[in-house]
Amino acid sequence: MAAPLTAPFLWTLMVCSSFMLVSADQTILRVDSGVTVTLPCRVPGDGTVRAAEWRRADLVSGQYVLFWRNNKVDIEASCPSFRNRVDVQDVKNGDVSLVLKNVTTADRGTYECRVTVNKLKRRSVQDTNTPISTVGLIVDPVHRPITAESGGIAILPCRAPENDVDGDVEWSRADLEFSQYVLRYKDKKVDHEAQCPSFRNRTNLQDRKNGNVSLVLKKVTTADTGIYECRVIQRGNSCMRTSILDTDPLSVINLRAEPVRTTITAESAGTVILPCRAPENDVDGDVEWSRTDLEFSQYVLRYKDKTFDQEVQSPSYRNRVDLQDMKNGDVSLVLKKVTTDDTGTYQCRVIQRGKSCRRTSIQVTDPLSVITLNVKPAVPPGLQLLSFRWTETNTSVIHGLQILKN
């Protein structure tokens, strides 16, 4: 026969069963960077909360998002990246929801809520090792489109969490080769070895000491068009396990650099120059001048592999075109003996193969310069004189008629 269950054992079983049956609510929240978000957690049943803790699954063991005890938040117990940004909603009424302010993508993860409760009726303490609420937080980075003009300066905004940069700053672009950066600030200096050559001497951080890690991009060209991502690795303040220190971008900027647009009017039989300059005045690849109404694969002028490629040149431009001063980066098109048939929209492209870090599968580039050329037919000198004399005679006749009328 089985031994009878004693009262103490029954009490222990009842308390343990009550504890084990508490299951965590599963919640997924998605928010934008910069807002305040509340992660829900409510104590089931009656009782007084003695302590409440919020943890995140990817933090180092023993690190808290928030630890509430003795009727206040224990600031020292919080991971540094959460200090002064977290609070609990309404502990007195059993609502221990986490209030998280000024969220960034570094806050994404799975949060767990645990509480220790004084049970009023049973006069016991219930210590919850199992979370009573689990919240998956997804934080979308700041997405912003920016348009800049060629030759100008573009500022791509980004701020470090809590304006505190205690680690590395990385600006990357989605179409660059792996391990190539627009700008990388590491170990208190710019890492030039990891920087793509086309961005050297053109980039800087706006005000890093005050947490403003916006990218300042100078001498913008259409080759700078792309999607830029800003990351800040806060090694000192981060409590994440070192094996998962990869961070989501804080800011995603879609930069569109507009080409230089110019309208030029010329007269037939003359020479016209269509302006275009290579980025940084450095031509280390190919130069292409095209016209929008030409057949596909036909060029006004194409300079490739250090020679002019006449095979792909439109016959109407042969022996009439040249580049102004290619050695000094001036790839303006010199067009001689212009005719009205030359009227059209011209585009200049420079493919900088040596300095470009773009993946070879996406080497198509936007034009640096777009020129609308209007060619007027030349007026012979004799016709100009005849026109003048006719106008003078016509004016005299009209004047004489007016005198007779009066």
C-alpha positions in Angstrom: 0.0 0.0 0.0 1.2 3.5 -0.8 2.1 5.7 2.0 -0.4 8.4 2.8 0.4 12.0 1.6 1.2 14.3 4.5 -0.1 17.8 4.8 3.3 19.5 4.3 3.9 17.5 1.2 0.4 18.3 -0.2 1.1 22.0 0.5 4.5 21.8 -1.3 2.9 20.0 -4.3 0.1 22.6 -4.5 2.6 25.5 -4.5 4.9 23.9 -7.0 2.0 22.9 -9.3 0.8 26.5 -9.2 4.2 27.7 -10.1 4.8 25.2 -12.9 1.4 25.9 -14.6 2.3 29.6 -15.2 3.2 29.8 -18.9 4.8 32.7 -20.6 2.7 34.9 -22.9 4.3 35.0 -26.4 4.2 38.5 -27.9 5.9 40.0 -31.0 6.3 43.8 -31.2 7.7 45.7 -34.2 8.5 49.4 -33.8 10.5 52.2 -35.5 13.8 53.5 -34.1 13.6 56.4 -31.7 10.2 55.7 -30.2 9.2 54.5 -26.7 7.8 50.9 -26.5 6.1 49.0 -23.7 6.8 45.3 -23.4 3.7 43.8 -21.6 4.0 41.7 -18.5 1.3 41.3 -15.8 1.5 39.2 -12.6 -1.2 36.5 -12.6 -3.6 36.3 -9.7 -3.2 38.2 -6.5 -0.1 39.0 -4.5 2.4 41.7 -4.0 5.5 42.0 -6.2 8.7 41.8 -4.2 11.0 41.8 -7.2 10.8 41.9 -11.0 13.4 41.3 -13.6 13.7 41.7 -17.4 16.4 39.9 -19.2 17.3 39.4 -22.9 18.3 36.0 -24.3 21.5 37.2 -26.0 22.9 39.1 -23.0 25.8 37.7 -20.9 24.7 35.6 -18.0 23.8 37.8 -14.9 23.1 40.9 -16.9 19.7 42.5 -16.7 17.7 44.8 -18.9 15.9 45.9 -15.7 15.9 44.7 -12.1 13.2 46.1 -9.7 13.5 45.5 -6.0 13.0 47.4 -2.8 10.3 49.5 -4.5 12.7 51.0 -7.1 14.7 50.2 -10.2 18.2 49.0 -9.4 20.1 51.1 -11.9 23.5 49.5 -11.2 22.1 46.1 -12.1 21.1 47.1 -15.6 23.3 46.6 -18.6 24.9 50.0 -19.3 23.2 50.3 -22.7 19.8 50.2 -20.9 20.5 52.6 -18.0 18.2 55.6 -17.8 16.1 54.2 -20.6 14.0 51.6 -18.8 11.2 51.7 -16.2 8.3 49.5 -15.0 4.7 50.5 -15.8 2.7 50.1 -12.6 4.1 47.6 -10.1 1.5 48.4 -7.3 -1.2 47.1 -9.6 0.7 44.0 -10.7 1.7 45.6 -14.1 5.5 45.0 -14.5 5.5 45.9 -18.2 8.9 47.2 -19.4 9.0 50.7 -20.7 11.9 51.1 -23.0 12.7 54.6 -24.3 14.5 55.8 -27.4 14.8 52.4 -29.0 17.4 51.5 -31.6 18.1 48.5 -33.7 20.6 47.4 -31.0 17.6 46.7 -28.7 16.1 44.0 -30.9 15.9 40.6 -29.3 13.8 38.3 -27.1 13.0 39.7 -23.7 11.8 37.7 -20.7 9.9 38.9 -17.6 10.2 37.2 -14.2 8.8 38.1 -10.9 8.9 37.2 -7.2 5.5 37.5 -5.5 4.2 37.5 -2.0 1.0 35.4 -2.1 -1.5 37.1 0.2 -3.8 34.2 0.9 -1.1 31.5 1.3 1.4 33.8 3.1 4.1 32.4 0.8 6.7 33.6 -1.6 6.5 32.6 -5.2 9.8 32.9 -7.0 9.4 32.6 -10.8 12.4 31.0 -12.4 10.2 30.6 -15.5 9.3 33.8 -17.4 5.7 34.8 -17.2 6.0 36.9 -20.3 8.2 36.6 -23.4 8.4 39.4 -25.9 10.2 39.4 -29.3 11.1 43.0 -30.1 11.9 44.0 -33.7 13.2 47.5 -34.3 13.3 48.9 -37.8 16.2 51.2 -38.6 15.7 54.8 -39.7 15.1 54.7 -43.5 15.6 57.9 -45.3 15.9 58.9 -49.0 18.4 61.7 -49.8 19.0 63.5 -53.1 22.3 65.3 -53.7 23.7 67.1 -56.7 26.9 66.1 -58.3 29.9 68.1 -57.1 28.2 69.0 -53.8 28.3 67.6 -50.2 25.9 65.1 -48.8 25.3 64.4 -45.1 23.9 61.0 -44.3 22.3 61.1 -40.8 23.1 58.6 -38.0 23.3 58.9 -34.2 24.9 56.5 -31.7 22.6 55.1 -29.0 22.4 57.6 -26.1 24.9 59.7 -28.1 27.6 57.5 -26.8 30.3 56.1 -29.1 32.5 53.8 -27.1 33.4 51.4 -29.9 33.6 51.2 -33.7 31.6 53.0 -36.3 30.9 51.4 -39.7 29.4 53.0 -42.9 28.9 50.4 -45.6 27.1 50.3 -48.9 25.0 47.3 -50.0 26.6 46.9 -53.4 30.3 47.0 -52.3 32.5 43.9 -52.1 32.6 42.1 -48.8 34.9 43.7 -46.2 35.0 47.0 -48.1 33.7 50.0 -46.3 32.7 53.6 -47.1 34.2 54.5 -43.8 35.3 52.5 -40.8 36.3 54.0 -37.5 38.1 51.4 -35.4 40.4 51.7 -32.4 40.0 55.5 -32.3 41.1 56.1 -35.9 39.8 55.7 -39.5 40.8 52.3 -40.9 42.1 53.4 -44.4 43.0 49.8 -45.3 39.4 48.7 -45.1 38.1 51.8 -47.0 37.1 51.6 -50.6 39.6 53.7 -52.6 36.8 55.7 -54.3 35.8 57.2 -50.9 39.3 58.1 -49.5 39.8 61.7 -48.7 36.1 62.4 -49.3 34.4 61.1 -46.1 34.3 62.1 -42.5 32.1 61.7 -39.4 30.2 64.9 -38.5 30.6 65.1 -34.7 31.6 61.7 -33.3 32.5 63.0 -29.8 28.9 64.0 -29.3 27.4 60.9 -30.7 26.7 62.3 -34.2 28.2 59.7 -36.5 26.5 61.1 -39.6 28.6 60.5 -42.8 29.9 63.6 -44.5 30.4 62.8 -48.2 32.2 65.4 -50.3 32.5 65.9 -54.1 29.5 63.7 -54.7 29.1 62.0 -58.1 26.4 59.7 -59.5 28.8 56.8 -58.8 27.9 57.4 -55.1 24.3 56.5 -55.7 23.3 53.5 -53.5 22.0 52.3 -50.2 24.2 53.2 -47.2 24.1 51.5 -43.7 25.4 52.9 -40.5 26.4 50.7 -37.6 27.8 51.5 -34.1 29.4 48.7 -32.2 29.3 49.7 -28.5 31.8 47.3 -27.0 32.0 49.0 -23.6 28.3 49.4 -23.1 27.2 46.2 -24.8 26.4 43.2 -22.7 25.8 40.9 -25.6 27.8 37.7 -25.8 30.9 38.3 -28.0 29.9 35.5 -30.3 26.9 37.5 -31.5 28.2 41.0 -31.7 26.9 41.5 -35.2 24.5 44.5 -35.1 21.7 45.7 -37.3 22.1 49.1 -38.9 21.0 52.1 -37.0 20.3 54.0 -40.1 19.7 53.1 -43.8 20.1 55.9 -46.3 19.1 55.7 -49.9 21.3 58.2 -51.6 20.4 59.4 -55.1 23.1 61.6 -56.7 21.8 63.6 -59.6 24.0 64.1 -62.6 25.0 67.6 -63.8 22.4 68.7 -66.3 23.3 71.4 -68.9 21.7 72.8 -72.0 24.1 74.0 -74.7 23.2 75.8 -77.9 25.6 75.7 -80.9 25.6 76.7 -84.5 26.2 74.4 -87.4 29.7 73.9 -88.7 31.3 75.0 -85.5 33.0 73.2 -82.6 31.2 72.5 -79.3 32.5 71.2 -75.9 30.2 69.1 -73.8 31.5 69.3 -70.2 32.3 66.2 -68.0 34.8 65.5 -65.3 35.9 62.1 -63.8 35.5 61.7 -60.1 38.5 63.1 -58.3 39.9 64.0 -61.8 41.1 60.4 -62.0 40.4 58.3 -65.1 41.5 54.8 -64.2 39.0 52.9 -66.4 36.7 53.5 -69.4 35.0 56.7 -70.7 31.7 56.5 -72.5 29.8 59.2 -74.3 26.4 58.1 -75.5 23.3 59.6 -77.0 19.8 58.5 -75.8 18.4 58.1 -79.3 21.3 56.0 -80.7 21.0 52.3 -81.4 21.9 50.0 -78.5 25.6 49.4 -78.2 26.4 52.4 -80.4 28.4 55.2 -78.8 29.3 58.8 -79.7 32.7 58.0 -78.2 34.1 55.1 -76.2 37.5 55.0 -74.6 38.3 51.5 -73.4 41.6 49.7 -72.5 43.5 52.9 -73.2 42.3 53.2 -76.8 39.4 54.7 -78.7 37.0 51.9 -79.6 35.9 52.7 -83.2 34.1 49.4 -83.6 31.2 50.6 -81.4 31.3 54.2 -82.5 28.4 55.5 -84.5 29.7 56.3 -88.1 28.3 59.8 -88.0 30.8 60.8 -85.3 34.0 59.2 -86.6 36.9 61.7 -87.0 34.8 64.4 -85.4 35.1 63.7 -81.6 37.8 63.7 -79.0 38.3 64.1 -75.2 39.4 67.4 -73.9 42.2 66.6 -71.4 41.8 63.0 -70.2 45.1 62.9 -68.3 43.9 65.6 -66.0 40.4 64.0 -65.6 38.7 66.4 -68.0 36.7 63.9 -70.2 34.6 66.6 -71.8 33.5 65.7 -75.4 34.9 67.9 -78.2 32.5 67.7 -81.1 33.7 69.3 -84.4 31.8 70.3 -87.5 28.4 70.1 -85.7 25.2 69.8 -87.7 21.6 69.9 -86.8 21.6 66.1 -86.8 23.8 66.3 -83.7 20.9 67.7 -81.7 20.0 65.4 -78.8 20.7 64.4 -75.2 24.3 63.2 -74.5 25.4 61.2 -71.4 28.9 60.9 -70.0 30.0 57.9 -67.9 33.3 57.0 -66.3 33.9 53.4 -65.2 36.6 53.5 -62.6 37.6 49.9 -62.4 40.7 50.4 -60.3 39.0 52.3 -57.5 35.6 50.8 -57.7 34.7 48.3 -55.0 31.3 47.4 -56.5 30.7 43.8 -57.2 31.5 43.0 -60.8 27.9 41.8 -61.4 26.5 45.3 -60.9 29.1 47.6 -62.6 26.4 49.6 -64.5 26.9 53.3 -63.6 24.7 56.3 -63.8 25.8 59.2 -66.0 28.1 61.8 -64.5 26.8 64.5 -66.9 23.7 64.9 -69.1 23.9 67.5 -71.8 21.1 68.6 -74.0 22.6 69.9 -77.2 20.6 72.2 -79.6 22.2 72.9 -82.9 20.8 75.8 -85.0 21.4 75.9 -88.7 23.9 78.5 -89.7 22.6 81.6 -91.4 24.8 82.6 -94.4 26.3 86.1 -94.2 24.5 87.3 -97.4 21.1 86.2 -96.0 21.7 88.1 -92.8 22.4 91.3 -94.8 19.4 90.8 -97.0 17.2 90.3 -93.9 18.5 93.5 -92.4 17.9 95.5 -95.6 14.4 94.1 -96.0 13.6 95.0 -92.4 14.9 98.6 -92.9 12.9 99.1 -96.1 9.8 97.5 -94.6 10.0 99.9 -91.7 10.3 102.9 -94.0 7.3 101.9 -96.1 5.1 101.5 -93.0 6.3 104.8 -91.7 5.4 106.5 -95.0 1.9 105.0 -95.0 1.3 106.3 -91.5 2.2 109.9 -92.6 -0.2 109.7 -95.6 -3.0 108.5 -93.4 -2.5 111.4 -91.0 
